[in-house]
Amino acid sequence: MLLDLAREQELATGKVNISFLARETGYDRKTIVRHLSLDQPSKHPQTRNKASKLDPFKPYIKERLNNYPRLSRVRLLEEIESRGYDGGTTILGDYIRQIRPNIIIPAEIRYETKPGEMMQCDWLEYPYETADGSRKKVYGLSMVFGYSRMRYVEFLPHQGLPALLKGHLGAFEYCGGVTKMILYDNLRSVVTYIPGNT
């Protein structure tokens, strides 16, 4: 309605009277000006596209991102700087956001186990401060059952094989049994003592 009234007025008198439109519509003058300006083409001249320091490197960046879509801005900056680029990182980041291919991250399927089938074992470090101010560490052996997600943690002074075995016995006693398999994440205390491992 506002735009129609403004066009009728402009056709009749050759200009738009904001005060008249405010009285006719009940809108504030600033609101009318804002709405009319949205309907007008910009009065600012278009800025000329200037050559950018990044322009000679754009084909290289595009090719790298097509082959390796997860490349970081920092890595690409290092690569093009070694090829002579002496511009800033902001313009590079803006360009990367425009052209980076969409990365589809596949959904992660949780591995489910049956009761008593598997538990996972890992060490956790807990630093603490003693009464005299010295800093020490205690290690927690964490045993998590795959099916129930029940967790057993035992705190031990070191991560050696004797501590590992003591923690396992504690977990088996606490839980009332042993699982068919135990999953380790490259624990030194396990890997070191595997027969035949050097």
Secondary structure, DSSP 4 states (H G I P E B T S, - for coil): -HHHHHHHHHHHHSS--HHHHHHHH---HHHHHHHHHHHSPP-SPPPP----TTGGGHHHHHHHHHH-TT--HHHHHHHHHTTT--S-HHHHHHHHHHHPPPPPPPPPPP----TTTEEEEEEEEEEEE-TTS-EEEEEEEEEEETTT--EEEEEES--SHHHHHHHHHHHHHHHTS--SEEEE-S-HHHHTTSTT--
